[in-house]
Amino acid sequence: MHRNPEPPYPGGEPAWPEGTDGATDSEVTALYALVAERLKQAHARVHALNVSTDAKTALTRQLLIVTETAKRDLPEAARRLSRFVQDLDEGRIPPV
């Protein structure tokens, strides 16, 4: 039985995030839920920004990178998302 709801990678290995060794299933699940909720909130914030379409596209791409990172390294994704939100809070929008 796989510990992750994602289908296994080819070869039957589960898609389990790196850096979560020693964490219980419920702790990892809670972290996934937290990152997912924060990603949802970040996407909503980007959508609501009064910036150019190009700037929104760049920010959305950054969030997609965080999403992809979460599939492989959940703690790193959480760190990246925190930095992204901090940049938004401080008004740092990528120049386009």
C-alpha positions as CSV (number, residue, x, y, z in Angstrom):
1,M,0.0,0.0,0.0
2,H,1.3,3.5,-0.9
3,R,1.5,6.2,1.7
4,N,0.6,8.9,-0.8
5,P,-2.6,9.4,-2.7
6,E,-0.7,10.0,-5.9
7,P,-0.2,7.0,-8.2
8,P,3.2,5.4,-7.9
9,Y,6.0,6.4,-10.2
10,P,7.0,3.8,-12.9
11,G,8.7,0.9,-11.1
12,G,6.2,0.9,-8.3
13,E,7.9,3.4,-6.0
14,P,5.6,5.7,-4.2
15,A,5.7,9.4,-4.8
16,W,6.8,10.3,-1.3
17,P,8.3,13.7,-0.7
18,E,12.0,13.9,0.3
19,G,12.9,15.5,3.6
20,T,9.9,14.0,5.4
21,D,11.8,11.0,6.9
22,G,10.7,10.5,10.5
23,A,7.4,12.3,10.1
24,T,4.2,10.4,10.7
25,D,1.7,10.0,7.9
26,S,-0.7,12.4,9.7
27,E,2.0,15.0,10.0
28,V,2.9,14.8,6.3
29,T,-0.8,14.9,5.4
30,A,-1.3,18.0,7.6
31,L,1.7,19.7,5.9
32,Y,0.3,18.8,2.4
33,A,-3.1,20.3,3.5
34,L,-1.4,23.5,4.8
35,V,0.7,24.0,1.7
36,A,-2.4,23.3,-0.5
37,E,-4.4,25.9,1.4
38,R,-1.7,28.5,1.3
39,L,-1.2,27.9,-2.4
40,K,-4.9,28.4,-3.0
41,Q,-4.7,31.7,-1.0
42,A,-1.6,32.8,-2.9
43,H,-3.3,32.2,-6.2
44,A,-6.3,34.2,-5.1
45,R,-4.0,37.1,-4.1
46,V,-2.2,37.0,-7.4
47,H,-5.5,37.0,-9.3
48,A,-6.6,40.1,-7.3
49,L,-3.4,42.1,-7.9
50,N,-3.7,45.3,-9.9
51,V,-0.7,44.5,-12.1
52,S,-0.1,43.7,-15.8
53,T,-1.1,40.4,-17.2
54,D,2.6,39.6,-17.8
55,A,3.3,40.2,-14.1
56,K,0.4,37.9,-13.1
57,T,1.7,35.3,-15.5
58,A,5.2,35.4,-14.0
59,L,3.8,35.1,-10.4
60,T,1.5,32.2,-11.4
61,R,4.4,30.4,-12.9
62,Q,6.3,30.8,-9.6
63,L,3.3,29.2,-7.8
64,L,3.3,26.4,-10.3
65,I,6.9,25.7,-9.5
66,V,6.0,25.6,-5.8
67,T,3.3,23.1,-6.7
68,E,5.6,20.9,-8.6
69,T,8.2,21.1,-5.9
70,A,5.6,19.9,-3.3
71,K,5.4,16.6,-5.3
72,R,9.0,15.9,-4.6
73,D,10.1,17.9,-1.6
74,L,7.3,19.1,0.6
75,P,9.4,21.1,3.2
76,E,11.2,22.9,0.4
77,A,7.9,23.8,-1.2
78,A,6.7,25.2,2.1
79,R,9.8,27.3,2.3
80,R,9.5,28.6,-1.2
81,L,5.8,29.4,-0.7
82,S,6.7,31.3,2.5
83,R,9.2,33.4,0.6
84,F,6.7,34.0,-2.2
85,V,4.1,35.2,0.2
86,Q,6.6,37.4,2.0
87,D,7.6,39.0,-1.3
88,L,3.9,39.7,-2.0
89,D,3.5,41.2,1.4
90,E,6.4,43.5,0.9
91,G,5.3,44.5,-2.6
92,R,8.0,42.7,-4.5
93,I,6.5,41.9,-7.9
94,P,8.7,40.7,-10.7
95,P,9.5,43.3,-13.3
96,V,8.1,42.4,-16.7
